[in-house]
Amino acid sequence: MSRSRAAGKSAGNKKKTSKQPATGRKKRQKRAPRQAETYPLRPLKLGGPELYSVADEAVLVPEQGTDIFALNATGARVWEMCDGRHSLLDMHDKLCARFDGDKVQVMADMATALFRFRSLDLLEPQSLVDPRIARTGTIVLAPGEDPRPKVHIVHGIEDNHYFRWQLAIMFESLVGKMPAGWEIKVVVCNDHRSISADLKHILDTYDVQHFTGESHADNHHIDFAGGGDRYVPMNRVEALNIVSHHVAPDDLVCLMDTDIFLYGELRPELFPRHNAMASNWIIAQEKYFQFAANDTKGLQLPKLLEALGCEQEFKPGGVMVFLTGETLQRNDRKVIRDCFRFLQIHFLAGKILDMPHHGVWVAEMACFAMAMYPNGIDYELLEIEQFAVQEQHADDLPEGTFFHYYTDINDEGSLGPFFESQWHKQLFSNQDFLKSDIDSFLDVAKGKAEIQFMTLAKQARDRLYGKADD
């Protein structure tokens, strides 16, 4: 996806004082009783037993005693997920994604395994009583560990070559670097059809949970006046829609593009705990779309919000989006529906303003921030370099940067995202980059970012398809 350049300065975080409605005689209403707060169980294995693979089975071997416990494939996977971070719903979703079979049968097998572990005193009892203790107390957390929310890194994609190789490189950059309990979730927007064997191979190899969703780009002609526009960025909103059904309220959903990779080691401490968005200079401009129209016309986003009765000062965030499960699920997922609505407003406004294609393409970028205001949801505006969209050919990157290699031939004729490189992603829009001659690109790579990118691509190729012949 073509993206604009680096995040710029914030427009400010201050809020205006909201106007209060005129007071009058108030009708006393009976308050509904407050429902008890519920928390998902998150089983936690006791320290000691080690899991070993033996032929087609797995066995648990305790540190003491003479007994060993044989596990089938489902039981072994359940045991691996008893880490105090996975809820029962998480476990069931992952088992259904990995093993074929009826969902009810998968649930029965999972329950059998958990009951067996509990009866053998292999699970921490507190993790089955009060998950708040399991998630934030000394039972789960190592000394000095920061009790941060569970993070889901989410991508919305189409099932084609272009997105498959991008996902593989992103996955490769995160291998072994995510804290326990952090997960990647992929939503394939294909109208709930079966995914391709190539994509399934990638998801299975990296043990990534996936779901299917609607293909709005095919089913929704967003330009009602002319029709025929196929706007793929709608998949990002659909990804939030689908994932909102598979996260806990206190989890954090991190929505990312696919044309990125992690540079260096992951820095979990940079991730927010609550709703947040990375500051973006295009969204912060006085007129949205003006970057593509020589500063002559555009849509004033704060004015649009003001017309809707939203008086808080607008925070220009987007592209990298962090929202809690509670925010996504609130009021029957109205925030997500409003993201779709603002996306359409922006898209149609860009068409009315006769923006060029690369201008209208950014319609989705601001929809997430805009949807917060009618729903009364505050969010933090992040001025963090690691989450910003980098300048073209940026090479001096801090550790933990999510590097966007967005630049391509559609971006005003630029050659590509890496310093003096002829490589750009549109060269491989219809073919698998991982099956190309990656070594020839790596041999001539100059900057550190390009070298890391090509190295990750080569590692992903070797992991997925075996090492190429010398």
Summary of the structure (lengths in Angstrom):
residues: 470
radius of gyration: 24.0
end to end distance: 33.6
largest distance: 84.0
contacts: 1414
relative contact order: 0.13
helix: 38%
strand: 14%
